[in-house]
Amino acid sequence: MIPTLAWTPEGVRFIDQTKLPLEESYVLATTYEQVADVIVTMVVRGAPAIGVSAAYGVALGALRTTAASVPEFAPEFQRICARLAGTRPTAVNLFWAIDRMKRLFANLTLSGAALAQIKDRLLAEAHAMYDEDIAACKAMGAFGGALLPQEAGVLTHCNAGALATCGYGTALGVIRAAVEQGKRIHVFADETRPFLQGARLTAWELMADGIPTTVICDNMAASLMHAGRIQAVVVGADRIAANGDVANKIGTYNVAILAREHGIPFYVAAPWSTIDTATATGDEIPIEERSPVEVTHHGGRQLTPNGVGICNPAFDVTPSKYVTAIITERGLLRAPFDESLRQMELVARPC
Amino acid sequence: MIPTLAWTPEGVRFIDQTKLPLEESYVLATTYEQVADVIVTMVVRGAPAIGVSAAYGVALGALRTTAASVPEFAPEFQRICARLAGTRPTAVNLFWAIDRMKRLFANLTLSGAALAQIKDRLLAEAHAMYDEDIAACKAMGAFGGALLPQEAGVLTHCNAGALATCGYGTALGVIRAAVEQGKRIHVFADETRPFLQGARLTAWELMADGIPTTVICDNMAASLMHAGRIQAVVVGADRIAANGDVANKIGTYNVAILAREHGIPFYVAAPWSTIDTATATGDEIPIEERSPVEVTHHGGRQLTPNGVGICNPAFDVTPSKYVTAIITERGLLRAPFDESLRQMELVARPC
């Protein structure tokens, strides 16, 4: 089991994803501010993982408070939540997790719970979200693994794996499940510039599991599709709008277009917490622009001439028309997505 | 004028494109073997530039021979040509240039020329090819510049610039000409993994000319197209088959599909020497597979986990159906390309 994040008596322990694959080191966040820093600097990344990280951050903030009473703690609780919510704008799981902690806090406060009890319950809620995340990945694996052919080259972009969740993964969970079902899967991992989550993280965790993996540059996908080496694409998501538009790592939209052009199914695997029915379409999803340095430098070494312009959007939006199916822990969603989303929300209540 | 390659009394001087943009240094090749090495290691790259480099390599081999007569030199001449032809398989300009030198040698031999005269004529032929290359780029610029809107974001992939030719460039020549025609062009340069010709070379030479340039990762193109920031794509070519299929730097095929999906014209700028009517379709073009180290390492620093599989095809093939027009020094080619190619070959005889 890959230890993406883990609660310890001292705080939250994260595997440092900026150092993988060459170095397996850990960062211990003992305060909620440190959890926020760990999210901003992408020591931990991946929509489901940052959601649960933020929940632990909120719990940690409560446990570390010097406030003596609930009324004294209440404004501090709001500051803790705001700090964690301000770390990254695109993945909705972050806001979903913080909102869930806020709702719990409000309910406990209304019911007259003592501060000590609130602290216990906030930590228990974070633990529950951690466990639910792994269970959701396993369920997505079962639904999604069945979609893949008995023998297939599967392209994935970025890292939607154990390292992007509390374990098992969303897109890579689907691949793991297919392998466990006895299917012969060869993974092609887009290296995923500029942060190289595919080359570094997806390759690392699939090799650890013995799943055959080939890293390609992002610009090689069409060539491999044309050559018949890719039978399916599976990616994760950072936010899914009410109409099924998918925000995910920059480059996902490219892959979706290329897949459709070659008649290859394009699957998105994401837990229900990634679905944001309050956002009507992908156009409304805020896209984080990250530092140009991620593009201009690697390992401290400069790649580009001084002063050149740089774009570095961390995400793009894939219109739902390119999506063959969305794989959730509740089952598969297919077009029209607004309709199938509404139906599944009615059938299966949020946990 | 960017000194991509230059004849000197000591041999051929190349700007070292593996060191740009951080270091402007030069490599002097004093033997044909050194010219071959310079092509293999991509100190010089770009289809037109390696064609002319090979021609100078042949001339250099002749000038350096210790043979005392034409019959004594003839087998050595064949070895020189074979060594230079064995450097890189995809760009047809290399074989075109060497064949032209071979034809000249054969004609001079048949006409009873002395070895000294043959040496002079081989060098003069290389000089002529150098001059013709720049003239072709200027002509392509005039034809292609007119295609671009008065104000446009133009995406280019790899480096089809002054550094890929003897000067001015093919795709970047088109952009330079548009700018000289008073058009307001903002260039988006795909960084072009793994060798980063866009981030390093295209950015460097366009900045030197004061043309506004933004470097993007290869996976950001679709997102920018969707946002309406790109009005045209212009790329170079390494070989164009008789049916108009275009072999060019890996990732070109991706860009072509994305352009068509967004209704953006996709132009290919290439001199006539890039057209290989002996190759019926793109499927027959040999694609060079380069060392995995270009993908796994940057600047000596490892990116990927040990032992992971790697693909590193240096080129891909864009089927002609994605090509809006091919810009040559003789004019524009449009679909059906087999037909327009034949017609233009009849109208304008090879120089």
Chai-1 contact restraints between the chains, C-beta under 6 A:
chainA,res_idxA,chainB,res_idxB,connection_type,confidence,min_distance_angstrom,max_distance_angstrom,comment,restraint_id
A,P21,B,P305,contact,1.0,0.0,6.0,A-B,restraint_1
A,R193,B,C217,contact,1.0,0.0,6.0,A-B,restraint_2
A,P194,B,C217,contact,1.0,0.0,6.0,A-B,restraint_3
A,L196,B,L303,contact,1.0,0.0,6.0,A-B,restraint_4
A,A199,B,L303,contact,1.0,0.0,6.0,A-B,restraint_5
A,A199,B,T304,contact,1.0,0.0,6.0,A-B,restraint_6
A,A203,B,T304,contact,1.0,0.0,6.0,A-B,restraint_7
A,A203,B,P305,contact,1.0,0.0,6.0,A-B,restraint_8
A,A203,B,V308,contact,1.0,0.0,6.0,A-B,restraint_9
A,W204,B,P305,contact,1.0,0.0,6.0,A-B,restraint_10
A,M207,B,P305,contact,1.0,0.0,6.0,A-B,restraint_11
A,M207,B,V308,contact,1.0,0.0,6.0,A-B,restraint_12
A,T213,B,V308,contact,1.0,0.0,6.0,A-B,restraint_13
A,T214,B,G309,contact,1.0,0.0,6.0,A-B,restraint_14
A,T214,B,C311,contact,1.0,0.0,6.0,A-B,restraint_15
A,V215,B,T304,contact,1.0,0.0,6.0,A-B,restraint_16
A,V215,B,V308,contact,1.0,0.0,6.0,A-B,restraint_17
A,V215,B,I310,contact,1.0,0.0,6.0,A-B,restraint_18
A,I216,B,C311,contact,1.0,0.0,6.0,A-B,restraint_19
A,C217,B,R193,contact,1.0,0.0,6.0,A-B,restraint_20
A,C217,B,P194,contact,1.0,0.0,6.0,A-B,restraint_21
A,D218,B,D218,contact,1.0,0.0,6.0,A-B,restraint_22
A,D218,B,N219,contact,1.0,0.0,6.0,A-B,restraint_23
A,N219,B,D218,contact,1.0,0.0,6.0,A-B,restraint_24
A,N219,B,I250,contact,1.0,0.0,6.0,A-B,restraint_25
A,N219,B,G251,contact,1.0,0.0,6.0,A-B,restraint_26
A,N219,B,N254,contact,1.0,0.0,6.0,A-B,restraint_27
A,M220,B,I250,contact,1.0,0.0,6.0,A-B,restraint_28
A,M220,B,C311,contact,1.0,0.0,6.0,A-B,restraint_29
A,A222,B,Y253,contact,1.0,0.0,6.0,A-B,restraint_30
A,A222,B,N254,contact,1.0,0.0,6.0,A-B,restraint_31
A,A222,B,I257,contact,1.0,0.0,6.0,A-B,restraint_32
A,S223,B,Y253,contact,1.0,0.0,6.0,A-B,restraint_33
A,S223,B,D316,contact,1.0,0.0,6.0,A-B,restraint_34
A,I250,B,N219,contact,1.0,0.0,6.0,A-B,restraint_35
A,I250,B,M220,contact,1.0,0.0,6.0,A-B,restraint_36
A,G251,B,N219,contact,1.0,0.0,6.0,A-B,restraint_37
A,Y253,B,A222,contact,1.0,0.0,6.0,A-B,restraint_38
A,Y253,B,S223,contact,1.0,0.0,6.0,A-B,restraint_39
A,N254,B,N219,contact,1.0,0.0,6.0,A-B,restraint_40
A,N254,B,A222,contact,1.0,0.0,6.0,A-B,restraint_41
A,I257,B,A222,contact,1.0,0.0,6.0,A-B,restraint_42
A,I257,B,L258,contact,1.0,0.0,6.0,A-B,restraint_43
A,I257,B,E261,contact,1.0,0.0,6.0,A-B,restraint_44
A,L258,B,I257,contact,1.0,0.0,6.0,A-B,restraint_45
A,E261,B,I257,contact,1.0,0.0,6.0,A-B,restraint_46
A,H298,B,H298,contact,1.0,0.0,6.0,A-B,restraint_47
A,G299,B,R301,contact,1.0,0.0,6.0,A-B,restraint_48
A,R301,B,G299,contact,1.0,0.0,6.0,A-B,restraint_49
A,L303,B,L196,contact,1.0,0.0,6.0,A-B,restraint_50
A,L303,B,A199,contact,1.0,0.0,6.0,A-B,restraint_51
A,T304,B,A199,contact,1.0,0.0,6.0,A-B,restraint_52
A,T304,B,A203,contact,1.0,0.0,6.0,A-B,restraint_53
A,T304,B,V215,contact,1.0,0.0,6.0,A-B,restraint_54
A,P305,B,P21,contact,1.0,0.0,6.0,A-B,restraint_55
A,P305,B,A203,contact,1.0,0.0,6.0,A-B,restraint_56
A,P305,B,W204,contact,1.0,0.0,6.0,A-B,restraint_57
A,P305,B,M207,contact,1.0,0.0,6.0,A-B,restraint_58
A,V308,B,A203,contact,1.0,0.0,6.0,A-B,restraint_59
A,V308,B,M207,contact,1.0,0.0,6.0,A-B,restraint_60
A,V308,B,T213,contact,1.0,0.0,6.0,A-B,restraint_61
A,V308,B,V215,contact,1.0,0.0,6.0,A-B,restraint_62
A,G309,B,T214,contact,1.0,0.0,6.0,A-B,restraint_63
A,I310,B,V215,contact,1.0,0.0,6.0,A-B,restraint_64
A,C311,B,T214,contact,1.0,0.0,6.0,A-B,restraint_65
A,C311,B,I216,contact,1.0,0.0,6.0,A-B,restraint_66
A,C311,B,M220,contact,1.0,0.0,6.0,A-B,restraint_67
A,D316,B,S223,contact,1.0,0.0,6.0,A-B,restraint_68
